[in-house]
């Protein structure tokens, strides 16, 4: 049997395409075969798309943190001048104070304190320092500075913090006039 199927023109309307299909009079076996072929093609396409491997790579990264101990004084030189202002007549002791300097620190290991010392081995006049309002740790009280380390702050722990430094210069009338030039060193150390 010879069958001449009409040529399908895509410019035709959908109704025309449907009428062409019905004139083909497909058998159920042909429909099942077409559905099976279409479904198999779709499955094969999806499996191929899923089985594609894209480039990958990996590596190990280690983050290591060392002991960090930072300390900084906020200002340069501090000048304490005892000039008679505020000095009471008849008293031997004269003093002056300055609180314009602050101390900042950053420490990532526990059980730490801050000490202070001077490079001046035999000062003529007394120099004291006090840690005012520390944000971390406990102030040791007013410290008379010498060439030996003196505790300024305790229990600063793993923290960043700051405090004001109140310096007091003390002289006695019997010592006369003069000056001491100090270089102070603040150190974070094990408590």
Secondary structure by P-SEA (a helix, b strand, c coil): cbbbbccccccccaaaaaaaaaaacccaaaaaaaaaaaaaaaaaaaaaaaacccbbbbbbbbbbbcbbbbbbbcccbbbbbbccccccccccccccccccbbbbbcccccccbbbbbbccccccbbbbbbbcccccccccccccccccccccccccccccbbbbbbbbbbbbcccccbbbbbbbbbbbccc
